[in-house]
Amino acid sequence: MVLTEEQKKDLEYFNHKFMIINGTRYYVKECEDGFNLKEIIGKILADLLGLRCASYDVVTINGKMFYLSKDLSELGNARNLTLIGDINNSLYTIWYGLEKNFENSKELMEELIKIYFFDLLFLNSDRKKHNIVIVSSISNTHLYMIDNSLIFSKMRSEIFSSMTRYDEVKNVKKIDWLNKDKIHLELNIHNLDYFFNTSSQEFYNTFLEMYKKATPDTVRKVIEEIESEYNYQIPDKEEMLKLYNENYEEIRKLLESRGEKCGTRVH
């Protein structure tokens, strides 16, 4: 995005606020992901997997990087999922809230579960209800992801984690709680395994489709194409891809334990 010098000077003032640029309303947010363009990466990966996500562009000024995101209110009535009211962050609590408020709650729940899968795949450790926006227009209502700045993170994916019963002793014993380098992966796999065991085959198939599309080679290609487009080298690219490869491999082991044939292992 090309901005005038005056518009660039205004970016710091509008950090975490909305700013009108060339007649369009954008949310301005300073890049706090180590200059790794994670919002851009997250948007492209969401498009690849058929999820709705806020659009992002990036502008650099005075050594600072700012994300600009078009206001989702331009698409309809936009509110984040805190409208559900309940502080519980579980999938099923949110489903109950959606059923009470929206006629197409089944479709919205399917979108919500795909967001859950997205975050487990890409190691997003910060998806609370305020990072999911529900947009209602005259013709439809859909969920949009915002704030993907903590994908490829070494922290546990917090999304809807309370759905998992950690009092299941036989499963908890399998988790190496002292392994700080792997605990985030083990907890994510535990969550995913529990979900598979308590949900329908339809959702299992949805995850398989996403998993097979988002191969490590595909994710690398996405990142490198972004680097080419912006003429910019993402500083932590290799570390991010290493984390993704590790997660992808752990998921492969889980799927194969359930009888899936997942092809070549990730090295």
C-alpha positions in Angstrom: 0.0 0.0 0.0 1.3 3.4 -1.0 0.7 6.2 1.5 1.5 9.9 1.4 4.1 11.2 3.8 1.4 12.9 5.9 -0.5 9.6 6.1 2.6 7.8 7.3 3.2 10.4 10.0 -0.3 9.7 11.3 0.1 6.0 11.7 1.7 6.1 15.2 -1.1 8.3 16.4 -3.7 5.8 15.1 -2.0 2.7 16.5 -4.8 0.4 17.7 -7.4 2.8 16.2 -9.3 3.2 12.9 -7.9 5.5 10.3 -9.4 6.7 7.0 -7.0 6.2 4.1 -8.1 7.2 0.6 -11.7 7.0 1.6 -11.4 3.5 3.2 -11.5 2.8 7.0 -8.5 0.7 8.2 -7.6 -0.6 11.6 -3.9 0.3 12.3 -1.8 -2.0 14.5 2.0 -1.8 15.0 3.7 -5.1 14.0 4.5 -6.9 17.3 5.4 -10.3 15.8 9.1 -9.7 15.4 8.7 -8.2 11.9 7.7 -11.6 10.6 4.6 -10.6 8.6 2.5 -13.2 10.5 -0.8 -11.3 9.8 0.0 -11.5 6.1 1.0 -15.2 6.3 -2.1 -16.0 8.3 -4.4 -14.3 5.8 -2.9 -16.3 2.8 -3.1 -19.6 4.7 -6.7 -18.9 5.7 -7.5 -18.2 2.0 -5.8 -21.5 1.1 -7.9 -23.5 3.5 -11.2 -21.7 2.9 -11.5 -19.7 6.1 -12.6 -16.1 6.3 -10.0 -13.7 7.6 -9.6 -9.9 7.8 -7.3 -8.6 5.0 -4.0 -7.1 5.9 -1.3 -4.9 4.3 1.9 -3.6 5.8 3.6 -0.2 5.8 7.1 0.6 7.3 8.0 4.0 8.5 10.8 5.2 10.8 12.0 1.7 11.5 8.5 0.6 12.6 6.1 -1.8 10.8 2.4 -1.2 10.8 -0.4 -3.6 9.7 -3.4 -2.0 8.0 -6.7 -4.0 8.0 -9.9 -3.0 6.3 -12.7 -2.5 8.7 -15.0 -5.6 8.6 -18.0 -3.3 9.3 -17.9 -2.5 5.6 -19.2 -6.0 5.0 -22.1 -5.8 7.5 -22.8 -5.6 11.2 -19.5 -6.7 12.7 -19.1 -7.8 16.4 -16.6 -10.1 18.1 -17.8 -13.3 19.8 -17.7 -11.8 23.3 -21.4 -11.0 22.4 -22.0 -14.6 23.5 -21.6 -13.3 27.0 -20.3 -16.5 28.7 -16.7 -16.3 29.9 -16.2 -20.0 29.1 -14.1 -20.4 26.0 -15.2 -23.9 24.9 -16.6 -24.8 21.5 -19.8 -26.2 23.0 -20.5 -23.1 25.1 -20.1 -20.9 22.1 -22.3 -23.2 20.0 -25.0 -22.8 22.6 -24.7 -19.0 22.4 -24.7 -19.1 18.6 -27.9 -21.2 18.6 -29.6 -18.7 20.8 -28.7 -15.8 18.6 -28.4 -16.9 15.0 -30.5 -19.0 12.7 -27.6 -20.4 10.8 -25.8 -21.6 14.0 -24.9 -25.0 12.5 -23.0 -23.3 9.6 -21.3 -20.9 12.1 -20.3 -23.8 14.3 -18.7 -25.5 11.3 -16.7 -22.3 10.6 -15.7 -22.1 14.3 -14.3 -25.6 14.2 -12.3 -24.8 11.1 -10.8 -21.9 13.0 -10.0 -24.3 15.8 -8.3 -26.6 13.4 -6.4 -23.7 11.8 -5.0 -22.6 15.1 -3.9 -26.1 16.1 -2.2 -26.6 12.7 -0.4 -23.3 12.7 0.4 -23.1 16.5 -1.6 -20.0 17.2 -1.5 -19.4 21.0 -3.9 -16.4 21.1 -7.4 -17.0 19.9 -9.9 -15.8 22.3 -13.5 -14.9 21.5 -12.5 -11.3 20.8 -10.2 -12.5 18.0 -13.2 -13.9 16.1 -15.6 -11.5 14.4 -19.1 -12.4 13.4 -20.3 -10.3 10.4 -24.0 -10.2 9.5 -25.3 -8.7 6.3 -28.8 -8.8 4.7 -28.0 -12.1 2.9 -25.7 -14.0 5.3 -23.7 -14.3 8.6 -20.2 -15.6 8.8 -17.2 -15.8 11.1 -13.9 -13.9 10.4 -10.5 -14.4 12.1 -8.6 -11.4 13.2 -5.2 -11.1 14.9 -3.0 -14.0 13.8 0.2 -12.4 15.1 1.0 -15.4 17.4 0.9 -18.2 14.8 4.0 -20.4 14.7 4.3 -19.9 18.5 6.0 -22.1 21.1 3.1 -21.7 23.4 0.1 -23.9 23.9 -2.8 -23.1 21.6 -5.3 -21.5 24.0 -8.3 -21.7 21.6 -11.2 -23.4 23.3 -8.9 -25.4 25.5 -11.5 -25.9 28.2 -13.3 -28.3 25.9 -10.6 -30.9 26.9 -11.0 -32.8 30.1 -7.6 -32.8 31.7 -8.9 -34.9 34.5 -8.6 -38.0 32.2 -5.8 -39.6 34.1 -4.8 -42.0 31.4 -4.3 -39.2 28.9 -2.7 -36.7 31.2 -0.1 -39.3 32.1 1.1 -39.4 28.5 2.0 -35.7 28.6 5.5 -34.8 29.5 4.7 -31.6 31.5 8.4 -30.9 32.2 9.5 -30.9 28.5 9.3 -27.1 27.8 10.4 -27.5 24.2 7.6 -30.0 23.4 4.8 -29.3 25.9 2.9 -27.0 23.5 2.9 -29.7 20.8 1.8 -32.4 23.3 -1.1 -30.3 24.6 -2.2 -29.4 21.1 -2.2 -33.1 20.1 -4.1 -34.0 23.3 -6.7 -31.4 22.4 -7.0 -32.6 18.8 -7.2 -36.3 19.8 -9.9 -35.6 22.4 -11.9 -33.6 19.8 -11.7 -36.5 17.3 -12.9 -38.9 20.0 -15.9 -36.9 20.9 -17.0 -35.4 17.6 -18.4 -36.6 14.3 -16.7 -38.2 11.3 -17.7 -35.1 9.3 -15.3 -32.9 11.3 -12.6 -35.5 11.2 -12.8 -35.4 7.4 -12.7 -31.6 7.5 -9.5 -31.7 9.4 -7.9 -34.3 7.1 -8.7 -32.1 4.1 -7.1 -29.1 5.7 -4.0 -31.1 6.9 -3.4 -32.5 3.4 -3.6 -29.0 1.8 -1.3 -27.3 4.3 1.8 -29.4 3.8 5.2 -28.0 5.0 6.2 -27.5 1.4 3.1 -25.5 0.7 3.5 -23.4 3.8 7.2 -22.7 2.8 6.0 -21.7 -0.7 3.4 -19.3 0.8 6.0 -17.6 3.0 8.5 -17.3 0.2 5.9 -15.8 -2.2 5.1 -13.2 0.4 8.8 -12.4 0.8 9.0 -12.0 -3.0 5.9 -9.8 -3.1 7.1 -7.4 -0.4 10.8 -7.7 -1.3 11.5 -8.5 2.3 13.3 -11.4 4.1 11.2 -12.7 7.1 13.8 -12.9 9.9 12.5 -16.0 11.7 11.3 -17.9 8.6 13.3 -21.0 9.2 12.5 -21.2 12.9 8.8 -20.8 12.1 9.0 -23.5 9.5 10.8 -25.8 11.9 8.1 -25.4 14.4 5.5 -26.1 11.8 7.3 -29.2 10.6 7.5 -30.5 14.1 3.7 -30.0 14.7 2.8 -31.5 11.3 4.9 -34.6 12.1 3.2 -35.0 15.5 -0.2 -34.7 13.9 0.9 -37.3 11.3 1.7 -39.7 14.1 -1.8 -39.1 15.7 -3.6 -39.6 12.4 -1.6 -42.8 11.6 -2.5 -44.1 15.0 -6.1 -43.7 13.9 -5.5 -45.7 10.8 -4.8 -43.0 8.3 -2.1 -43.4 5.6 -0.4 -40.0 5.5 2.4 -40.6 3.1 6.0 -39.5 3.5 7.2 -38.4 6.9 8.3 -34.9 7.6 12.1 -34.6 8.1 
